[in-house]
Amino acid sequence: MKLAPIVESLLDTDLYKFNMDQVIFHKHTDLSGEYYFKCRNKNVVFTPEMHEEIDAQIGHLCTLRFTNEELDYLRSIRFIKNDYVEFLRLWRPIRDYVSTSLSDDGELSIVVKGPLFSAMQFEIYLLEIVNEVYFRMKFDYNRLLASARERLDKKIEDFRTGKYTFSFAEFGCRRRLSRAWEDEVVRRLATETKNCVGTSNVYLAMKYNLTPIGTYAHEFVQMYQGIDRIPLAYTNHCAMKDWYDEYQGDNGTALTDTVTTDLFLLDFNRAMSNNYTGVRHDSGDPYAWGEKMIAHYKKFGIDPRSKLLLFSDSLDFDRAQALYDYFRDKTKVSFGIGTFCSNDTEEKALNIVIKLQYVNGRPVAKLSDDPGKAMCRDEAYLDYLKASVAFRLEREKF
């Protein structure tokens, strides 16, 4: 079974890939990175035919280049700088940076190795490819599509009738059922409700004249763990400083949980709290996190109602509405909703990730507020990172 090309534009990715890459381009071109694929679902089997198709799709991806129209669109985003766009005119995905294999029991392996400014760009494209290949080749795709459309109809009706009243952005690139289905979801949510304020998918934002939304991901903070001169417990501080230097308060929603929110708050001082427009939640109890952030702002005399809490951890619309009702009078609230928008069918969605694991040959890791989300190939390093974080937290109790 041969599939049509899954990725047809290099804009078909999350905005934060360009945001992060621009900082790397300006400040850290000397870094190299290694990314590893993981499927968190149990008993998922990839067939040799799927593996062959995934390889073919990666080959097609590596023939793509940015068009002049796409470059002009990136240039129109107020915080994307012209020198970086000119770099993208020259950039292309290089096939030699990606290796894949399949074990005898059907476990898929994907590893990306290369200069960090190039290797990091593969993540979303590869997840889009793996997800669509899997669902098209394992199931009756038309049946899945029918169930997804039925569920989307119900969601839109619930916005129209007032069951749901919150605003949100579609964050569904990485785990979408298919490229065509994400396109339909974004188009319909944007035109048939007043609640979809944008999408992380840069291509669809351009296509439908929507706001592209995103700031940075865990990998951006993780990469500082690979820089020798930076103590591990201060990597978040250095990441936020570089981000502010690059964007000067624009594009300023900080991700709190790369090395735990408690450590983040040590670095999120009065200046940073004022400079960033808000914070994003991606692990742990969202209600406890939100109250902790509100208390942190109040400690510095900052009105929490002037700041944004962006929730993005495995949300569906019911959970989002409950969070909105709880926090809406206390602060600005918004949501990034992914899989529930782009791959809600009668079959269970894949929970697949591609995570940064080494920078300049050194292991890196995420210590989220949910221990189950930790992913590190070096247990000794993970223990060392935890000890470094615990030492600073104990020394600088707040």
C-alpha positions as CSV (number, residue, x, y, z in Angstrom):
1,M,0.0,0.0,0.0
2,K,1.7,3.2,-1.2
3,L,0.4,6.5,0.2
4,A,0.3,9.9,-1.3
5,P,2.9,12.4,0.2
6,I,2.0,13.2,3.8
7,V,4.1,16.3,4.2
8,E,3.9,18.6,1.2
9,S,5.1,21.9,2.8
10,L,7.9,22.7,5.2
11,L,5.5,25.1,6.9
12,D,3.4,22.0,7.9
13,T,4.9,22.1,11.4
14,D,4.4,23.8,14.8
15,L,5.3,27.5,15.0
16,Y,7.6,27.0,18.0
17,K,10.0,25.0,15.8
18,F,10.8,28.3,14.0
19,N,10.8,30.3,17.2
20,M,13.3,28.0,18.9
21,D,15.4,27.6,15.7
22,Q,15.8,31.3,15.3
23,V,17.4,31.6,18.8
24,I,19.7,28.7,18.0
25,F,20.6,30.3,14.6
26,H,21.5,33.5,16.4
27,K,23.2,32.2,19.5
28,H,24.0,28.4,19.4
29,T,25.0,27.2,16.0
30,D,27.8,25.1,17.6
31,L,25.4,22.7,19.2
32,S,24.6,19.2,17.9
33,G,21.7,17.1,18.9
34,E,20.3,13.6,19.0
35,Y,16.5,12.9,19.1
36,Y,14.9,9.5,19.8
37,F,11.4,8.3,18.9
38,K,9.2,6.6,21.5
39,C,5.7,5.2,21.4
40,R,4.2,5.3,24.9
41,N,1.2,3.1,24.0
42,K,1.5,-0.6,25.0
43,N,1.3,-3.4,22.4
44,V,1.6,-1.2,19.3
45,V,3.1,-3.1,16.4
46,F,4.6,-1.5,13.3
47,T,4.7,-3.8,10.3
48,P,7.6,-4.0,7.8
49,E,5.2,-2.5,5.2
50,M,4.6,0.5,7.6
51,H,8.4,0.9,8.1
52,E,9.0,0.8,4.4
53,E,6.3,3.5,3.9
54,I,7.7,5.7,6.7
55,D,11.1,5.5,5.0
56,A,9.7,6.5,1.7
57,Q,7.8,9.4,3.2
58,I,11.0,10.6,4.9
59,G,12.7,10.5,1.6
60,H,10.0,12.7,0.1
61,L,10.2,15.1,3.0
62,C,13.9,15.6,2.2
63,T,13.1,16.7,-1.3
64,L,11.1,19.7,-0.1
65,R,12.2,23.3,0.0
66,F,10.5,26.5,1.2
67,T,8.7,28.4,-1.5
68,N,9.0,32.1,-1.9
69,E,5.3,32.4,-0.8
70,E,6.2,30.5,2.4
71,L,9.3,32.5,3.1
72,D,7.3,35.7,2.6
73,Y,4.7,34.4,5.1
74,L,7.3,33.7,7.7
75,R,8.8,37.2,7.1
76,S,5.3,38.6,7.9
77,I,5.3,37.2,11.4
78,R,6.4,40.2,13.5
79,F,9.0,38.4,15.6
80,I,10.6,36.3,12.8
81,K,13.7,38.1,11.6
82,N,14.8,38.5,8.0
83,D,18.3,37.0,8.4
84,Y,16.7,33.8,9.8
85,V,14.2,33.7,6.9
86,E,17.1,34.0,4.4
87,F,18.8,31.1,6.2
88,L,15.7,29.0,5.7
89,R,15.8,29.9,2.0
90,L,19.1,27.8,2.0
91,W,18.0,25.2,4.5
92,R,16.7,21.7,3.6
93,P,16.0,18.5,5.6
94,I,19.0,16.1,5.1
95,R,18.1,12.4,4.8
96,D,21.4,11.3,6.3
97,Y,20.5,12.9,9.6
98,V,17.6,10.3,10.1
99,S,18.0,6.6,10.7
100,T,15.1,4.1,11.2
101,S,14.8,0.5,12.0
102,L,12.2,-2.1,13.0
103,S,12.7,-4.9,15.6
104,D,11.5,-8.4,15.1
105,D,8.5,-7.7,17.4
106,G,7.5,-4.5,15.6
107,E,9.0,-1.8,17.7
108,L,9.9,1.2,15.6
109,S,13.1,3.1,16.1
110,I,13.8,6.5,14.7
111,V,17.0,8.5,15.6
112,V,17.8,12.0,14.3
113,K,21.4,13.2,14.7
114,G,22.9,16.4,13.3
115,P,23.5,20.1,14.0
116,L,20.8,21.1,16.4
117,F,19.4,23.9,14.2
118,S,18.7,21.3,11.6
119,A,18.0,18.1,13.6
120,M,15.3,19.8,15.7
121,Q,13.2,20.6,12.7
122,F,12.5,16.9,11.9
123,E,10.4,16.2,15.0
124,I,7.0,17.3,13.9
125,Y,7.4,16.2,10.3
126,L,8.4,12.7,11.5
127,L,5.5,12.4,14.0
128,E,3.0,13.5,11.3
129,I,4.4,10.8,9.0
130,V,4.4,8.0,11.6
131,N,0.9,8.7,12.8
132,E,-0.7,8.9,9.4
133,V,1.1,5.8,8.0
134,Y,0.0,3.8,11.1
135,F,-3.7,4.8,11.0
136,R,-4.0,4.5,7.2
137,M,-2.3,1.1,7.0
138,K,-3.7,-0.5,10.1
139,F,-7.3,0.5,10.0
140,D,-10.1,1.3,7.6
141,Y,-9.3,5.0,7.2
142,N,-12.7,5.9,5.9
143,R,-14.4,4.4,9.0
144,L,-12.0,6.3,11.3
145,L,-12.7,9.5,9.3
146,A,-16.5,9.1,9.6
147,S,-16.2,8.7,13.4
148,A,-13.9,11.7,13.6
149,R,-16.3,13.8,11.6
150,E,-19.2,12.8,13.7
151,R,-17.4,13.8,16.9
152,L,-16.3,17.1,15.4
153,D,-19.9,17.9,14.4
154,K,-20.9,17.4,18.1
155,K,-18.0,19.6,19.4
156,I,-19.0,22.4,17.0
157,E,-22.7,22.1,18.1
158,D,-21.6,22.3,21.7
159,F,-19.9,25.6,21.1
160,R,-22.9,26.9,19.2
161,T,-25.3,26.0,22.0
162,G,-23.1,27.5,24.7
163,K,-21.9,24.4,26.4
164,Y,-18.4,25.5,25.8
165,T,-17.4,29.1,26.1
166,F,-13.6,29.2,26.3
167,S,-11.1,30.2,23.6
168,F,-8.4,27.9,22.4
169,A,-5.8,27.2,19.7
170,E,-5.6,23.9,17.8
171,F,-2.3,22.2,18.6
172,G,-2.8,19.0,16.7
173,C,0.1,18.6,14.2
174,R,2.1,15.9,15.9
175,R,-0.6,13.3,16.5
176,R,-3.2,14.1,13.8
177,L,-5.1,11.4,12.0
178,S,-4.0,12.8,8.7
179,R,-2.9,16.0,7.0
180,A,-6.3,16.2,5.2
181,W,-8.2,15.7,8.5
182,E,-6.3,18.4,10.4
183,D,-6.9,20.8,7.6
184,E,-10.7,20.1,7.8
185,V,-10.7,20.4,11.6
186,V,-8.9,23.7,11.6
187,R,-11.1,25.1,8.8
188,R,-14.3,24.1,10.5
189,L,-13.4,25.2,14.0
190,A,-12.2,28.6,12.7
191,T,-15.2,29.2,10.5
192,E,-18.1,27.5,12.4
193,T,-17.2,28.7,15.9
194,K,-16.0,31.9,17.4
195,N,-13.7,30.2,19.9
196,C,-10.8,28.9,17.8
197,V,-8.3,31.8,18.0
198,G,-5.5,30.2,15.9
199,T,-3.4,27.1,15.3
200,S,0.2,26.0,15.9
201,N,0.3,24.6,12.3
202,V,2.1,27.4,10.4
203,Y,0.9,26.1,7.0
204,L,-2.8,26.1,8.0
205,A,-2.4,29.5,9.7
206,M,-1.2,30.8,6.3
207,K,-3.9,29.0,4.4
208,Y,-6.8,30.1,6.5
209,N,-5.5,33.5,7.6
210,L,-5.3,32.5,11.2
211,T,-2.9,33.5,14.0
212,P,0.0,31.1,14.2
213,I,0.5,30.3,17.9
214,G,3.4,28.9,19.9
215,T,6.5,29.9,21.9
216,Y,9.0,27.2,22.9
217,A,9.1,23.5,23.9
218,H,11.0,21.5,26.6
219,E,13.8,20.8,24.2
220,F,14.7,24.5,24.2
221,V,15.5,24.4,27.9
222,Q,17.0,20.9,27.7
223,M,19.6,22.0,25.1
224,Y,21.3,24.3,27.7
225,Q,22.1,21.1,29.7
226,G,24.6,20.3,27.0
227,I,26.5,23.6,27.3
228,D,29.5,23.0,29.6
229,R,29.6,26.5,31.2
230,I,26.0,26.4,32.5
231,P,25.3,24.7,35.8
232,L,22.5,22.2,35.4
233,A,20.2,23.9,37.9
234,Y,20.5,27.2,36.1
235,T,19.7,26.0,32.5
236,N,16.1,27.4,32.7
237,H,17.5,30.8,33.8
238,C,19.8,30.9,30.8
239,A,17.1,29.7,28.4
240,M,14.7,32.4,29.5
241,K,17.4,35.1,29.3
242,D,18.3,34.1,25.7
243,W,14.6,34.0,24.8
244,Y,14.0,37.5,26.2
245,D,17.2,38.8,24.5
246,E,15.9,37.5,21.2
247,Y,12.3,38.6,21.4
248,Q,12.3,41.5,23.9
249,G,9.1,40.4,25.5
250,D,7.3,39.6,22.3
251,N,6.4,36.0,21.8
252,G,6.7,35.6,25.5
253,T,4.8,32.7,27.1
254,A,7.2,30.7,29.3
255,L,7.0,26.9,29.7
256,T,7.4,26.1,33.4
257,D,8.0,22.4,33.8
258,T,11.2,21.3,32.0
259,V,13.1,21.1,35.3
260,T,10.0,21.3,37.6
261,T,7.9,24.3,38.1
262,D,9.3,24.8,41.6
263,L,12.8,25.4,40.1
264,F,11.3,27.5,37.3
265,L,9.8,29.9,39.9
266,L,13.3,30.6,41.4
267,D,14.3,31.9,37.9
268,F,11.0,33.6,37.2
269,N,11.9,36.7,39.2
270,R,10.1,40.0,39.2
271,A,11.7,41.1,35.9
272,M,11.0,37.9,34.1
273,S,7.4,37.8,35.5
274,N,6.9,41.3,34.1
275,N,8.7,40.6,30.8
276,Y,6.8,37.5,29.9
277,T,3.1,37.7,28.9
278,G,2.3,34.5,30.7
279,V,3.1,30.9,31.3
280,R,2.2,27.5,29.9
281,H,1.2,24.3,31.8
282,D,2.1,20.9,30.4
283,S,2.2,18.5,33.3
284,G,1.0,18.0,36.9
285,D,-2.2,19.1,38.5
286,P,-3.4,22.1,36.5
287,Y,-5.4,23.6,39.3
288,A,-2.6,23.5,41.8
289,W,-0.2,24.8,39.1
290,G,-2.6,27.7,38.3
291,E,-3.0,28.7,41.9
292,K,0.8,28.5,42.4
293,M,1.4,30.9,39.4
294,I,-1.3,33.3,40.6
295,A,0.4,33.4,44.1
296,H,3.7,34.0,42.4
297,Y,2.5,37.0,40.5
298,K,0.8,38.4,43.6
299,K,4.1,38.1,45.5
300,F,5.7,40.6,43.1
301,G,2.7,42.9,43.2
302,I,1.6,41.9,39.6
303,D,-2.1,41.7,38.9
304,P,-2.6,38.0,37.8
305,R,-5.5,39.3,35.6
306,S,-2.9,41.0,33.4
307,K,-1.1,37.6,32.7
308,L,-2.0,34.5,30.7
309,L,-2.3,31.0,31.9
310,L,-2.1,28.7,28.9
311,F,-3.1,25.1,29.5
312,S,-1.9,22.4,27.1
313,D,-1.6,19.1,28.9
314,S,-3.8,16.3,27.3
315,L,-6.9,18.4,27.2
316,D,-10.4,17.7,26.0
317,F,-13.1,20.3,25.8
318,D,-14.8,19.3,29.1
319,R,-11.5,19.6,31.0
320,A,-10.8,22.9,29.3
321,Q,-14.2,24.3,30.2
322,A,-13.8,23.3,33.8
323,L,-10.4,25.0,34.0
324,Y,-11.9,28.1,32.3
325,D,-14.8,28.3,34.7
326,Y,-12.4,28.0,37.7
327,F,-9.7,30.6,36.6
328,R,-11.5,33.0,34.3
329,D,-12.2,35.6,37.1
330,K,-8.6,35.3,38.4
331,T,-6.5,35.6,35.3
332,K,-6.5,35.4,31.5
333,V,-7.0,31.8,30.4
334,S,-6.4,30.1,27.1
335,F,-5.8,26.5,25.9
336,G,-3.8,24.6,23.4
337,I,-5.7,21.4,22.4
338,G,-4.1,18.8,20.2
339,T,-5.0,15.2,19.9
340,F,-8.6,15.8,21.0
341,C,-9.0,18.1,18.0
342,S,-6.9,16.3,15.3
343,N,-7.2,12.6,16.2
344,D,-10.4,11.9,18.1
345,T,-11.8,8.7,16.5
346,E,-13.3,5.4,17.6
347,E,-9.7,4.1,17.8
348,K,-7.2,5.1,20.6
349,A,-4.8,7.7,19.4
350,L,-1.1,7.0,19.5
351,N,1.0,8.7,22.2
352,I,4.2,9.2,20.3
353,V,7.1,11.5,20.9
354,I,10.5,12.4,19.6
355,K,12.6,13.8,22.4
356,L,16.0,15.5,22.5
357,Q,18.3,13.1,24.4
358,Y,21.9,14.3,23.8
359,V,23.4,17.7,23.1
360,N,27.1,17.8,22.1
361,G,27.3,14.2,23.2
362,R,26.1,14.9,26.7
363,P,22.8,13.5,27.9
364,V,19.9,15.9,28.6
365,A,16.5,15.2,30.2
366,K,13.1,16.7,31.1
367,L,12.0,16.7,34.8
368,S,8.4,17.5,34.4
369,D,5.8,17.9,37.2
370,D,4.5,14.4,36.1
371,P,7.3,11.8,36.8
372,G,5.7,9.6,34.1
373,K,6.7,12.0,31.4
374,A,10.4,11.8,32.1
375,M,12.5,10.4,29.2
376,C,16.2,9.9,29.5
377,R,18.5,7.3,28.0
378,D,21.1,7.7,30.8
379,E,19.7,6.9,34.3
380,A,22.9,8.0,36.0
381,Y,22.6,11.5,34.4
382,L,18.9,11.7,35.3
383,D,19.7,11.0,38.9
384,Y,22.4,13.7,38.8
385,L,20.0,16.2,37.3
386,K,17.4,15.5,40.0
387,A,20.1,15.9,42.7
388,S,21.3,19.2,41.2
389,V,17.7,20.5,41.1
390,A,17.0,19.4,44.6
391,F,20.2,21.0,45.9
392,R,19.3,24.4,44.5
393,L,15.8,24.2,45.7
394,E,17.0,23.4,49.2
395,R,19.6,26.2,49.1
396,E,17.3,28.8,47.7
397,K,13.9,28.0,49.3
398,F,11.3,30.6,48.4
